[in-house]
Amino acid sequence: MTGCVFLAGASGVIGRTLAPMLIASGWRIVGTTRQAAKAEMLKDLGVEPVVVDAFDAAALRAAVADARPDVVIHQLTDLPFGLDPDLMPDALVRNAQLRDEGTRNLVAAAVAAGVRRLVAQSIAFVYAPGPTPHGEDDPLAIDADGLLGVSARGVASLERQVLAAPLAGVILRYGALYGPGTGADTGWGPGPVHVDAAARAAALAVEADATGIFNIAEADGAVSSEKAQRLLGWRADWRVG
């Protein structure tokens, strides 16, 4: 057995793809969901389920402590299936709050448990306007109006907290997801990424030595993922099976 990974957001679209990869590599996976109804699904994947809300700091801290993980993976989101446009405005506000407050609780729990590495989901489509393809050092659109600014500020908070913590922090800035469970069968928007390739990036980040921020998206001129290819060995065309 390689060790334990605490997978926060295990029942999400990336979590459901990522967990079997890690289990196949010998990791024990303790995975969270907010919904008790999804616990059985996680068991079927080989995950030890924990029903906990990331906004409940005490419960989350206890769950991480009980798992005694070597690595924590932050795949928490609060978005509607298929990114339903009628539901997205409210969801983006909730998601930004989760990236701020939920991340704070998860980082605190990880540090208290002596976790050595934390891999966190971010996004690659909130860069401020500027020359493309965007690299990881380009500024985010934190001063933008409307929902773009809300999302960018939530992302900035998540990234700042993870990278400032006393552990090895990795940020994966995913492009727009497509593939099974995402509601999109083909790539859409600038810098898309298939859910399999996105999950693969997290699996690689668990065992890599590299830390910092990595764009994870297909090469269409919007963002550069050269750093992830070079330091993580990631490929945009990787698929399960």
C-alpha positions in Angstrom: 0.0 0.0 0.0 1.4 3.3 -1.1 -0.4 5.4 1.6 -3.6 7.3 2.1 -5.1 10.1 0.0 -8.0 12.2 1.4 -10.0 13.1 -1.7 -12.3 16.0 -0.9 -15.0 16.1 -3.5 -14.7 12.4 -4.4 -18.2 12.2 -5.8 -17.6 15.0 -8.3 -16.9 14.4 -12.0 -13.1 14.5 -11.6 -13.2 12.6 -8.2 -15.1 9.7 -9.7 -12.5 9.3 -12.4 -9.5 10.0 -10.2 -10.3 7.6 -7.4 -10.0 4.4 -9.4 -6.6 5.6 -10.9 -5.2 6.2 -7.4 -6.6 2.9 -6.1 -5.0 1.0 -9.0 -1.7 2.6 -8.0 -2.0 1.2 -4.5 -3.4 4.2 -2.7 -6.0 3.9 0.0 -8.7 6.6 -0.7 -10.9 8.2 1.8 -13.3 10.4 -0.1 -15.9 13.0 0.8 -19.3 13.8 -0.3 -22.0 16.1 1.1 -24.8 13.7 0.2 -25.3 10.5 2.1 -27.0 9.0 -1.0 -23.7 9.1 -2.9 -21.8 7.1 -0.2 -22.7 3.8 -1.7 -21.5 4.9 -5.1 -18.1 5.8 -3.6 -17.9 2.4 -1.9 -18.5 0.7 -5.3 -15.5 2.6 -6.6 -13.4 1.3 -3.7 -13.4 4.6 -1.8 -14.0 4.8 2.0 -16.8 7.4 2.0 -17.1 10.2 4.5 -20.2 12.4 4.5 -19.1 15.9 5.5 -19.6 19.5 4.4 -16.5 21.5 3.8 -18.1 24.5 5.5 -18.2 22.5 8.8 -14.7 23.1 9.9 -14.8 20.9 13.0 -16.3 17.9 11.2 -13.9 18.3 8.3 -10.9 18.5 10.7 -12.1 15.3 12.4 -12.5 13.5 9.1 -9.0 14.3 7.9 -7.5 13.4 11.3 -9.3 10.1 11.3 -8.1 9.3 7.8 -4.4 10.1 8.7 -3.6 10.8 5.0 -0.3 11.4 3.4 -1.9 13.6 0.7 -5.0 15.7 0.5 -6.7 16.4 -2.9 -9.0 19.4 -3.1 -11.6 18.7 -5.8 -14.5 20.5 -4.1 -16.9 22.4 -6.3 -20.6 23.5 -6.1 -21.8 23.7 -9.7 -24.9 22.3 -11.4 -24.8 19.3 -13.7 -23.9 20.3 -17.2 -23.3 23.9 -16.1 -27.0 24.6 -16.5 -27.0 28.3 -17.6 -30.2 29.1 -15.6 -28.5 27.9 -12.4 -24.9 29.2 -13.1 -25.2 32.8 -11.7 -26.1 31.6 -8.2 -23.8 28.6 -8.4 -20.7 30.7 -9.3 -21.2 32.8 -6.2 -21.5 29.6 -4.0 -18.5 28.1 -5.7 -16.4 31.2 -5.0 -17.4 31.0 -1.4 -16.4 27.3 -1.3 -13.0 28.1 -2.8 -12.5 30.7 -0.1 -14.0 29.3 3.1 -14.0 25.6 2.2 -10.3 25.8 1.2 -9.5 27.5 4.5 -11.1 24.7 6.4 -9.5 22.0 4.3 -6.0 23.5 4.5 -6.3 23.9 8.3 -7.4 20.3 8.6 -4.5 19.1 6.4 -1.9 21.1 8.4 -3.3 19.9 11.7 -3.1 16.3 10.5 0.5 16.6 9.4 -0.3 16.1 5.7 2.8 16.5 3.5 1.2 17.4 0.2 -2.0 19.1 -1.0 -3.2 19.1 -4.6 -6.0 21.6 -5.4 -8.3 22.2 -8.3 -8.3 25.6 -9.8 -9.3 27.0 -13.3 -7.4 28.3 -16.3 -10.1 30.6 -17.7 -10.1 33.6 -15.3 -6.9 35.2 -16.6 -6.9 38.9 -17.0 -6.9 40.2 -20.6 -3.4 40.1 -22.1 -1.2 38.2 -24.6 -1.9 34.6 -25.1 -1.2 31.8 -24.6 -1.4 32.6 -20.9 1.3 31.2 -18.6 1.0 30.5 -14.9 2.6 33.8 -14.0 0.0 35.9 -15.8 -2.4 37.9 -13.6 -5.9 36.7 -12.8 -8.9 38.9 -13.5 -9.5 39.8 -9.8 -10.5 43.3 -10.7 -13.1 42.3 -13.3 -16.8 43.2 -12.9 -19.6 40.7 -12.4 -19.3 37.0 -12.1 -15.8 36.8 -13.8 -14.4 38.9 -11.0 -16.3 36.8 -8.4 -14.8 33.6 -9.8 -11.3 35.0 -10.2 -11.2 36.3 -6.6 -12.4 32.9 -5.3 -9.7 31.2 -7.3 -7.0 33.7 -6.1 -8.0 33.0 -2.5 -7.9 29.2 -3.0 -4.5 29.4 -4.6 -3.0 31.8 -2.1 -4.1 29.6 0.9 -2.7 26.4 -0.6 0.6 27.8 -1.6 1.1 29.7 1.7 0.4 26.5 3.8 3.4 24.7 5.5 3.2 21.7 3.1 3.9 21.0 -0.5 1.2 22.7 -2.5 0.2 22.0 -6.1 -2.4 24.0 -8.0 -4.0 22.6 -11.1 -5.6 25.2 -13.3 -8.1 23.1 -15.4 -9.5 24.3 -18.7 -13.2 23.9 -19.5 -14.0 20.3 -18.8 -15.7 18.0 -21.3 -16.3 14.2 -21.4 -18.4 11.8 -19.3 -20.4 13.4 -16.5 -19.6 17.0 -17.6 -22.6 17.7 -19.8 -20.3 18.3 -22.8 -19.2 15.6 -25.2 -16.6 17.7 -27.0 -14.3 20.5 -26.1 -15.8 24.0 -25.7 -14.5 27.4 -24.8 -10.8 28.4 -24.8 -8.4 25.9 -23.4 -10.7 22.8 -23.0 -9.6 19.6 -21.2 -11.1 16.1 -21.2 -12.1 14.9 -17.7 -9.8 11.9 -18.0 -6.8 14.1 -18.7 -7.8 16.4 -15.9 -8.0 13.5 -13.4 -4.7 12.2 -14.8 -3.0 15.5 -13.9 -4.1 15.1 -10.3 -2.9 11.6 -10.1 0.5 12.7 -11.5 0.6 15.6 -9.0 0.2 13.3 -6.1 3.4 11.5 -6.7 5.5 14.2 -8.4 8.2 16.3 -6.7 7.1 19.5 -8.4 5.0 22.1 -6.6 3.4 25.4 -7.6 0.8 26.3 -10.3 0.2 24.3 -13.5 -2.2 25.0 -16.4 -4.0 21.8 -17.5 -5.6 22.4 -20.9 -5.3 21.5 -24.5 -3.1 23.6 -26.7 -5.4 25.9 -28.7 -3.6 29.1 -28.1 -5.5 30.2 -25.0 -3.2 28.9 -22.3 0.2 27.1 -22.2 0.4 23.8 -20.4 4.1 23.3 -21.3 5.1 23.5 -17.6 2.7 20.5 -16.7 4.0 18.5 -19.6 7.6 19.1 -18.6 7.4 18.8 -14.8 4.5 16.4 -14.3 4.7 14.4 -17.5 1.1 15.3 -18.3 -0.4 14.8 -21.8 -3.7 16.4 -22.9 -4.6 13.4 -25.0 -4.4 10.9 -22.1 -7.6 8.8 -21.7 -8.8 6.1 -19.3 -8.3 2.7 -21.0 
